[in-house]
């Protein structure tokens, strides 16, 4: 990462509103109307994978969150949102957040991750289009991307993306 040094650390409850303000700043109004938010309603982000990046002065520079969902009854990580403050963009901070969090997800035993995003950007991290995995409308299927965190992680998994139900581990 170029620029001022930042530290990646788990997001805490005290970070919540500051992170939400960053997401509001970085994304279009109405972001919470997107279909991915319907999958997250009432479900907490995964604490082990939701990170903040702060500079030495404690200023929030970026954040990433992950949520549990299911596809074909199987657990899947839903990456997003990930955001970098406009004054810190272009330093590689978004990539650092993504790479670090994916490494943690592998160590925790997650086998697959998906997101809705731009293939040219996320392709740098190994994400490819997920044919047969259906996000709720009006999601553009071209933007539904996935990455296997373990060999064969996405093999044979297709169908609609569904909300997490903690009763069916």
N, C-alpha and C positions, 0 to 999 in steps of 0.2 A: 504494500500500500504506500502510495506517495502522500506527502503532506504530513500534518501533525499526527503523532502517534495516538492510537486509540486502544482501548482495552475492551475485549469482548467478554461479557458476563451474562449470566442468566437474568432474564427479566424478572423483576419482583412485583408484588402488588403495588408498591410505591411508585413503580415506573408506569403503571397502566395508562393514566391519563396523558402523560407526556408522550408516550408512544402513540396513543390515539391521535393526539394533536399532530404528530409527525405524519401519520398516515393521511390525515385530513389535508395537510399541506401538500403532500406529494401526489395525491390521487384526486381524480375528478369528483366534484360534488355528486352525491348519490351513490358513492362506492358501496354503501351498505345495502343497496337494492340489488346488487349482483347475485347471481345464483349461488356462488360459492359461500356467500354470507348466510344463505338459508341452511346450508349444511353445517354452519358453525353456531347458529342460534342456540343459546342455552348450554353450550358446551365450552368448557375452558380450554384455552390453548395448552399444548403440552409443555409443562414447565421445564423439562430437561432440554428442550429444543428451541424454546423461545428466548432469543438473545437480544441484548442491547449493546451498542458500541458507543462508548463515551470517551471524550478526550481527557487529557490530564486534569482539566479544570472541571470535569464532571458534566460537560455539555453533551447532550444527546446528539450523536452524529448519524446513527442508523439503528434499524431494528428489523428483526425477522421473527415470524411466528409460524408454528405448525399445528395442525389440528388432525385428530383421528377421524377417518371416514371408512366406509366399507365399499368394496366392489366384489360382486359375486360372493358375498358373505365373508370375504377376507379383509383383514386390517390393512389399511393404506394410509400413509402420511399425505396430508394435503398441505403443501408449502404455500405460505402466503398469509398476509402480505409481507413483502420485504421492501424496505424503503431506506433511502439515504437522504439526509437533509440536502437541499439544493446547493448550499454553500460547500458541501463536501463531495458532491458528485464528480466523477471522473478520476477519483483517487484509487479505485479498486476496492472500496469498502463493501459494496454490495456483493461482489464476488467472494470476498473474504468471509462475510457472514454466511453465504450459501455453502461454501466449501467446508467451513468449520462445522456448521450445523449438520451437514450430510455425513461428515465423519463421526460426529456424536451419534447420529441415528444408526449408522452401521454398527458402532460399538454396543448400542443398546439392543441390537437384534432386529431392527426393522428391515424388511426385505424389499420394500417398494415405496416409491414416493411419486406424487403427481402434482400438477399445478395447471393453472390456466394462465398462459403468458405467451410472449413472443419467442418463437422458435429460434431466430438468429441469436438472441441473447442467451437463452437457456441452453441452447445446443452446445455452447462452450463448456458446460458442466456435464454433458452426456445425455441431456434430455432429448427425447424424440417423440414424435406424434404417437398418441395411443389410439390406434384404430380399435373400435369395438368397446371403448370405455366412454360412456355417455354421461356428460354433465347435464344437470337440469337446464332446460331452455331459459333464456335465449343464448346460451353459450355457443360460440363458433367452434365446431369440432376441430378445426385446424389449430386451435390454440390449446387443446387438451394434450398436455405433454407428460411423459413419465420417464422414470429412471429406475432401473433395478439396482438395489443396494446389495443384493446377493445374487449369485448365479441363478438364472431362471426365475427371478423374482416376479416377473410379469407373465411367465408362461401359463397359457390357458386361462388367464383372468380377463373377463370381458363382462359387460353389462352396465347397468346404471350405477352411478355413484350415489351412495346412500348415507344418510346421517349415521353417526356412531351411536350404538346402543350399548352402554356399559354392561348391560346384563348378559350380553352374548360375547364374552371374551373369546 
